[in-house]
């Protein structure tokens, strides 16, 4: 599962609510999505993650 979060670009960001913390156990990638440039980087990050398998 890929979670795109606009706050993920903030240094030191950690989801703090109980539900988001619980969801992290199912997340393969937590990526920033606060700009169009961040969204353009998503395919490359997914490909890199897939190669690590």
C-alpha positions as CSV (number, residue, x, y, z in Angstrom):
1,X,0.0,0.0,0.0
2,X,1.2,3.5,-0.8
3,X,0.2,6.4,1.4
4,X,0.6,9.8,-0.2
5,X,0.4,12.5,2.5
6,X,1.1,16.2,2.0
7,X,2.6,16.4,5.5
8,X,5.1,13.7,4.9
9,X,7.5,16.2,3.4
10,X,7.8,18.0,6.7
11,X,11.0,17.0,8.5
12,X,10.3,14.7,11.4
13,X,6.7,14.0,10.3
14,X,5.2,11.0,12.1
15,X,1.5,10.1,12.0
16,X,0.4,10.5,15.6
17,X,-3.2,9.5,15.7
18,X,-4.0,6.0,16.8
19,X,-5.7,5.1,13.5
20,X,-2.9,6.4,11.3
21,X,-0.3,4.7,13.5
22,X,-2.3,1.4,13.1
23,X,-2.5,1.9,9.4
24,X,1.3,2.2,9.1
25,X,1.6,-1.5,9.7
26,X,0.0,-2.0,6.2
27,X,1.9,0.8,4.4
28,X,4.8,-0.1,2.1
29,X,5.7,3.4,1.2
30,X,4.8,6.7,2.9
31,X,5.5,9.5,0.4
32,X,5.1,13.2,0.4
33,X,2.4,14.7,-1.9
34,X,2.4,18.4,-1.2
35,X,3.5,19.4,-4.7
36,X,3.2,18.3,-8.3
37,X,6.9,17.5,-8.3
38,X,6.3,15.1,-5.4
39,X,3.6,13.4,-7.4
40,X,6.0,13.1,-10.4
41,X,8.5,11.2,-8.2
42,X,5.9,8.6,-7.1
43,X,6.4,6.2,-10.1
44,X,10.2,6.1,-9.5
45,X,9.8,5.5,-5.8
46,X,7.4,2.6,-6.5
47,X,9.7,1.1,-9.1
48,X,12.7,1.4,-6.6
49,X,10.6,-0.2,-3.9
50,X,9.5,-3.1,-6.2
51,X,13.1,-3.8,-7.1
52,X,14.0,-4.2,-3.4
53,X,11.1,-6.7,-3.2
